[in-house]
Amino acid sequence: MAAASKKFVIETQDVAKLYKSGETTVRAVDGVSMRIQPGEFIGLVGPSGSGKTTMLAMLAALLTPSEGEVWIDGTAISQLPEAERVRFRRERIGFTFQSNNLVPYLTVLENVQLMLQLKNGRLSSIDKERARYLLVRLGLENRLNSLPQQLSGGQRQRVAIARSLVHGPSVVLADEPTASLDTERAYQVVEIFANLIHEENKAGIMVTHDLRMCQYVDRVIQMVDGKVDTELNQREEILEFISCA
Ligand SMILES: Nc1ncnc2c1ncn2[C@@H]1O[C@H](COP(=O)(O)OP(=O)(O)OP(=O)(O)O)[C@@H](O)[C@H]1O
């Protein structure tokens, strides 16, 4: 398979994922090709069962495609031996999931620093400053020493966003990061997320059911039945898409 261009942080070519159950095979993702540049924030949308989460899991190197290839920073991730893939994922990819998986007995600051400890083996003063900086940017300066259970849903989501960015990954993936939030908080969270992705020149992908959140993205990719159905990258088109929903 042809090597990917270094210009794109994420590149996929004809990616498919097949699930077999008994006699039937579901093509959960069916021939998806996409290219995402540094500093681009993508909204991945589509009806339930259209393959969004499966696609995200393949981009995160958590699931191996049945067909096709995913390149991150020009590296074909299915070609990496398992141990290298784990290290690659830890260094290059950040995640925010709906159930944000914060460690309950660590403080907000410790939860974010943990990613740096895992990556670097120890915490430098620069690391500590970086974790604090992101939490302040996300409006959590008064919550650094709180435990996750003492936070609201929106505050926990913001900690999860800080954690997904802190170790300087190339790619940041978010699966329904605003699912548990009211509209006003959801807007705030996605706006800060978009700003950080742009400022830090990451490739960001957010899966969302709430099309209104796409007002902060640079491109909308809509999946239907495992395939890319619609792609919009003009601001006016995106706003019209949101208003027609
Ligand atoms: N582990 C699995 N085994 C078998 N089928 C699966 C598995 N995971 C997903 N599927 C099927 O693959 C298809 C795509 O699922 P996926 O979760 O990726 O969709 P989605 O767009 O994220 O849906 P939702 O918006 O409801 O979260 C669905 O038909 C689903 O039933």
The ligand as an SDF file (V2000), in Angstrom:
LIG
                    3D

 31 33  0  0  0  0  0  0  0  0999 V2000
  -18.3100   -5.2820   18.5020 N   0  0  0  0  0  0  0  0  0  0  0  0
  -19.2540   -5.3190   17.5670 C   0  0  0  0  0  0  0  0  0  0  0  0
  -19.7280   -6.5090   17.1150 N   0  0  0  0  0  0  0  0  0  0  0  0
  -20.6690   -6.5680   16.1510 C   0  0  0  0  0  0  0  0  0  0  0  0
  -21.2280   -5.4830   15.5760 N   0  0  0  0  0  0  0  0  0  0  0  0
  -20.8110   -4.2730   15.9920 C   0  0  0  0  0  0  0  0  0  0  0  0
  -19.8140   -4.1290   17.0100 C   0  0  0  0  0  0  0  0  0  0  0  0
  -19.5950   -2.8110   17.2200 N   0  0  0  0  0  0  0  0  0  0  0  0
  -20.4290   -2.1500   16.3730 C   0  0  0  0  0  0  0  0  0  0  0  0
  -21.1410   -3.0320   15.6360 N   0  0  0  0  0  0  0  0  0  0  0  0
  -22.1210   -2.6890   14.5900 C   0  0  0  0  0  0  0  0  0  0  0  0
  -21.4470   -1.8580   13.6590 O   0  0  0  0  0  0  0  0  0  0  0  0
  -22.2880   -0.8110   13.2120 C   0  0  0  0  0  0  0  0  0  0  0  0
  -21.6410    0.5460   13.4990 C   0  0  0  0  0  0  0  0  0  0  0  0
  -21.5840    0.7560   14.9020 O   0  0  0  0  0  0  0  0  0  0  0  0
  -20.9280    2.0350   15.5590 P   0  0  0  0  0  0  0  0  0  0  0  0
  -21.0190    1.8990   17.0460 O   0  0  0  0  0  0  0  0  0  0  0  0
  -19.5970    2.2750   14.9710 O   0  0  0  0  0  0  0  0  0  0  0  0
  -21.9250    3.1900   15.0470 O   0  0  0  0  0  0  0  0  0  0  0  0
  -22.1170    4.6730   15.5660 P   0  0  0  0  0  0  0  0  0  0  0  0
  -22.3490    5.4950   14.3520 O   0  0  0  0  0  0  0  0  0  0  0  0
  -21.0100    5.0640   16.4610 O   0  0  0  0  0  0  0  0  0  0  0  0
  -23.4570    4.5410   16.4010 O   0  0  0  0  0  0  0  0  0  0  0  0
  -23.9990    5.4240   17.6300 P   0  0  0  0  0  0  0  0  0  0  0  0
  -24.2070    6.8060   17.0820 O   0  0  0  0  0  0  0  0  0  0  0  0
  -25.2990    4.7490   17.9890 O   0  0  0  0  0  0  0  0  0  0  0  0
  -22.9790    5.3640   18.7230 O   0  0  0  0  0  0  0  0  0  0  0  0
  -23.6480   -1.0280   13.8990 C   0  0  0  0  0  0  0  0  0  0  0  0
  -24.4710   -1.7520   13.0230 O   0  0  0  0  0  0  0  0  0  0  0  0
  -23.2790   -1.8490   15.1020 C   0  0  0  0  0  0  0  0  0  0  0  0
  -24.3660   -2.6540   15.4950 O   0  0  0  0  0  0  0  0  0  0  0  0
  1  2  1  0
  2  3  1  0
  2  7  2  0
  3  4  2  0
  4  5  1  0
  5  6  2  0
  6  7  1  0
  6 10  1  0
  7  8  1  0
  8  9  2  0
  9 10  1  0
 10 11  1  0
 11 12  1  0
 11 30  1  0
 12 13  1  0
 13 14  1  0
 13 28  1  0
 14 15  1  0
 15 16  1  0
 16 17  2  0
 16 18  1  0
 16 19  1  0
 19 20  1  0
 20 21  2  0
 20 22  1  0
 20 23  1  0
 23 24  1  0
 24 25  2  0
 24 26  1  0
 24 27  1  0
 28 29  1  0
 28 30  1  0
 30 31  1  0
M  END
$$$$
